[in-house]
Each structure stands twice: as structure tokens, then as C-alpha cells.
Amino acid sequence: LQNIAADNIRSKVYLVPNDMTVDTGTHFFSLSPDGTLNEHWLTMPEGISFDNVQGMDVHPVDGSIWFADDNIDDVWRIDPSTLTVTLEIDFIADPETDTGLPNFNYNAMAFTPDGQHLIVGDIENASAHPNSYLVFGIIPEPASWILLAAGALVLLGFRRRR
């Protein structure tokens, strides 16, 4: 296990092996506060396997688990409720010309505390953009907006009653 990220929403620590895909499927682990280690199996897009995970973090607002795979040059998101994996950032912008960020080795990934930006660091000296960081704006899913709005209405209603 090389990639570790804390989930403050669910009070867990997630551990992702460098090679997530094994003969029996794609998996990762969580460690609960009482020390229980759990293995989780993912619902994957067809034909995708992760064999060089190089960085991960947990979104501070919705608790989704984000990670990068250096071999396929993408950033992926795991929904913590359904364990479904979705592509979020594809670094190969144009497959016909292969333009994008080839040879990108991540190893550093973090969300800003408000969850509005994801910072991905490139530490590979031989990459196209050595020793640099990329900052991505994150747009919450509609469900996240609904939950935030519902929470605000409950808080507003609670304050009016006082």
C-alpha cells in the first residue's frame, strides 16, 4: 500500500495499493478508528484496470475518494456509497494527436479545504512538465448541491425558531 488519505466525514483512512487490479477484481482498503481493516471491491468502467496509482485524496465536502493512475494518465473518483468508479480528469486531451500530459508522474494530490480545487503535483523529472503542479476547479455534483442547500435550509429554520 503506497497511497493513504483520511476521510474526516466517515472517520476512516483509505489505503490504495499501487496495483489496485488483481485477478479477482479491483479493490482498495479502509481502516476504521477501532483498527478494523476492510477490503472494498469496486464497480469499474469496462476495460479499465489500475496498475500504477500515484496519489490520492478524499474530497472534504462529499467524501468521494480521488486518485490518479500514472499508466493511463487519468484522475478517477470513487463514490463512497456505491463504490462506483468514474473518470474525472483525462490528461490525454486529444487521443488522435496524443496531446495532453504524457509521462506525468503524480505522487502528490490534495484538495483545498473547501473542496473547490484539486492540486496534482508532478515530481517526475523526465515528464513533459517536471516539478510542477496543476490546479483543477472542482464542480460539485448536483446531489452535493442539493445536500448543501437542504443543510442550509435546516440551519436557517433552526435559527428562526430560536
C-alpha positions as CSV (number, residue, x, y, z in Angstrom):
1,L,0.0,0.0,0.0
2,Q,1.5,3.3,-1.1
3,N,-1.4,5.7,-1.1
4,I,-3.1,6.9,2.0
5,A,-5.8,9.5,2.6
6,A,-8.0,10.5,5.5
7,D,-11.8,10.8,5.3
8,N,-12.9,13.2,8.0
9,I,-16.6,12.7,7.1
10,R,-16.7,9.0,7.7
11,S,-13.7,8.8,10.2
12,K,-11.8,6.4,8.1
13,V,-8.4,6.2,6.4
14,Y,-8.3,4.8,2.9
15,L,-5.4,2.8,1.6
16,V,-4.9,2.1,-2.0
17,P,-2.3,-0.3,-3.4
18,N,-0.2,0.8,-6.3
19,D,-1.7,-2.0,-8.3
20,M,-5.5,-1.9,-7.5
21,T,-6.4,-4.5,-10.1
22,V,-5.9,-8.2,-9.2
23,D,-7.2,-11.4,-10.7
24,T,-10.4,-11.1,-8.6
25,G,-11.2,-7.5,-9.5
26,T,-10.3,-4.0,-8.4
27,H,-10.1,-3.2,-4.7
28,F,-8.9,-0.8,-2.0
29,F,-9.0,-0.8,1.8
30,S,-10.3,1.3,4.6
31,L,-9.1,1.5,8.2
32,S,-11.7,2.4,10.8
33,P,-10.9,4.2,14.1
34,D,-11.1,0.9,16.0
35,G,-8.4,-0.5,13.8
36,T,-10.6,-2.7,11.6
37,L,-9.2,-3.1,8.1
38,N,-11.8,-3.6,5.4
39,E,-11.4,-4.6,1.8
40,H,-13.8,-2.9,-0.7
41,W,-14.4,-4.1,-4.3
42,L,-15.2,-1.5,-7.0
43,T,-17.6,-1.3,-9.8
44,M,-15.3,-0.4,-12.8
45,P,-15.8,1.0,-16.2
46,E,-15.3,-1.8,-18.8
47,G,-11.8,-2.5,-19.9
48,I,-10.1,-0.3,-17.3
49,S,-7.6,-1.6,-14.8
50,F,-5.4,0.4,-12.4
51,D,-1.8,-0.7,-12.1
52,N,0.2,2.4,-11.1
53,V,-1.8,4.5,-8.7
54,Q,0.3,7.5,-7.8
55,G,-1.6,9.7,-5.3
56,M,-5.0,10.1,-3.8
57,D,-7.1,12.3,-1.6
58,V,-10.6,12.5,-0.2
59,H,-12.9,15.3,-1.2
60,P,-13.6,17.2,2.1
61,V,-17.2,18.0,1.3
62,D,-18.7,14.9,-0.2
63,G,-16.2,12.2,1.0
64,S,-15.5,10.9,-2.5
65,I,-12.1,9.2,-3.0
66,W,-10.0,10.6,-5.8
67,F,-6.8,9.0,-7.2
68,A,-4.5,9.2,-10.2
69,D,-3.1,6.3,-12.2
70,D,0.2,7.2,-13.9
71,N,0.0,4.5,-16.6
72,I,-3.3,5.7,-18.0
73,D,-2.8,9.4,-17.1
74,D,-6.2,10.0,-15.6
75,V,-7.8,11.1,-12.3
76,W,-10.6,8.9,-11.1
77,R,-13.3,9.2,-8.5
78,I,-14.8,6.5,-6.2
79,D,-18.3,7.2,-4.9
80,P,-18.0,6.1,-1.2
81,S,-21.7,4.9,-1.1
82,T,-21.9,2.9,-4.3
83,L,-18.1,2.1,-4.8
84,T,-18.6,3.1,-8.5
85,V,-15.5,4.5,-10.3
86,T,-15.9,7.4,-12.7
87,L,-13.3,9.2,-14.8
88,E,-13.0,12.8,-13.7
89,I,-9.9,14.2,-15.4
90,D,-8.4,12.8,-18.6
91,F,-4.9,14.1,-19.2
92,I,-4.8,12.9,-22.8
93,A,-6.9,15.7,-24.2
94,D,-6.8,14.6,-27.9
95,P,-6.3,10.9,-28.5
96,E,-5.7,11.4,-32.2
97,T,-2.7,13.6,-31.7
98,D,-1.8,12.2,-28.2
99,T,-1.6,15.7,-26.8
100,G,-2.1,16.2,-23.1
101,L,0.4,15.4,-20.4
102,P,2.4,12.3,-21.3
103,N,4.9,10.9,-18.8
104,F,3.1,12.6,-15.9
105,N,4.0,11.1,-12.6
106,Y,1.7,12.4,-9.9
107,N,2.6,11.3,-6.4
108,A,1.1,14.4,-4.8
109,M,-2.6,15.1,-4.8
110,A,-4.6,17.3,-2.4
111,F,-7.9,19.1,-2.2
112,T,-8.2,22.6,-0.8
113,P,-10.1,22.6,2.5
114,D,-13.3,23.9,0.8
115,G,-13.1,21.2,-1.9
116,Q,-13.3,23.7,-4.7
117,H,-9.8,22.9,-6.1
118,L,-7.7,19.7,-6.7
119,I,-4.0,20.2,-6.8
120,V,-2.0,17.5,-8.6
121,G,1.8,17.5,-8.4
122,D,4.2,16.2,-11.0
123,I,7.5,15.0,-9.4
124,E,8.9,13.1,-12.4
125,N,12.0,14.9,-13.8
126,A,11.6,13.1,-17.2
127,S,8.0,14.3,-17.7
128,A,6.7,16.9,-20.1
129,H,6.2,19.3,-17.1
130,P,8.8,18.4,-14.5
131,N,8.4,19.5,-10.9
132,S,5.1,21.4,-11.4
133,Y,1.6,21.5,-10.0
134,L,-1.7,21.6,-11.8
135,V,-4.8,23.1,-10.1
136,F,-8.3,22.0,-11.2
137,G,-11.5,23.7,-10.3
138,I,-14.0,21.1,-9.0
139,I,-17.7,21.5,-9.7
140,P,-19.8,19.6,-7.1
141,E,-22.3,17.0,-8.4
142,P,-25.9,18.0,-8.4
143,A,-26.6,15.7,-5.4
144,S,-23.9,17.6,-3.4
145,W,-25.6,20.9,-4.2
146,I,-28.9,19.5,-3.1
147,L,-27.5,18.3,0.2
148,L,-25.8,21.6,0.8
149,A,-29.0,23.5,0.1
150,A,-31.0,21.2,2.3
151,G,-28.5,21.7,5.1
152,A,-28.6,25.4,4.7
153,L,-32.5,25.4,4.9
154,V,-32.4,23.3,8.0
155,L,-29.9,25.6,9.6
156,L,-31.9,28.6,8.6
157,G,-35.1,27.0,10.0
158,F,-33.3,26.1,13.2
159,R,-32.1,29.7,13.7
160,R,-35.6,31.2,13.1
161,R,-37.1,29.0,15.8
162,R,-34.8,30.4,18.4
